[in-house]
Amino acid sequence: MACFALEDMAVKRIAETLPVGELLVLFGLGGMAVFAALTRARGERLLHPAMLSRVMLLRAVFEVAGRLFFTLSLALAALSTTSAILQATPLVVAAAGVAFFGERVTPGRWAIIALGFAGVLLVIRPGLDGFTPLSMLALLGMFGFAGRDLATRAAPPILSFAQLGITGFAALVVAGALVSPSGDAWLMPSPAALGWLGFAMAVGVLAYTALTLAMRMGEISVVAPFRYIRLLFAMILAALVFGERPDAAELLGAAVIVGSGVLLLVTSRRRR
């Protein structure tokens, strides 16, 4: 989650000088190259028939939607607000985990997850200044990422994290291609933009690898609450890098979100 927050910060920086479509395509190609090299180093196939399975195609659709709308939100809205809306993902993932994977979530754990979602509402304050039309982009991105996480859980076991990484970053290229026809001409990246792009690729690959392994090996309702921690990192970076100053309600909401995630982990360990 720390690496994802750093990736978001870098992407927002790049979006200040490059069109979003170009950013997504370059980021996607770079990530694909890294995971392709890892795949070859592990002696695995770059193109495996399982990549064209129904669940992988569904995963690709969710990945494209999540990356596209979330990146647009990063470019156009505040980092702290965008990251806060993303924290609703665990609630969606946990509910879907019960429906599609038969996981058991006790009423107490549901209450803790709902408390975390209440913290998100406290941050964005629907109907007030905290929630703008641009927030809908982050909301759509959140649903895309929730679907991606669930599809990752159901992905063919024969595909390694490196092969999944190739398909995941390929989705960025597709998302960038969908945005590029909007009329923004591509620009020659500045040295600073290239530096940020390289940094985003490094932390993005590390974050993607860690999340993929966690979603495939861990219980969804336990792994998902770790997303709450992303908000804490994002708010710190938003203040230090972009000068954003969350108000008291946003800080209280962040505390509720992080606290509920930690509490859920503690109760899950005790139950085991």
Helices and strands as residue ranges (DSSP letters): H 2-14, H 20-41, G 49-52, H 54-76, H 79-86, H 89-101, H 107-124, H 135-154, H 161-179, G 180-182, H 191-217, H 220-223, G 224-226, H 227-242, H 248-271
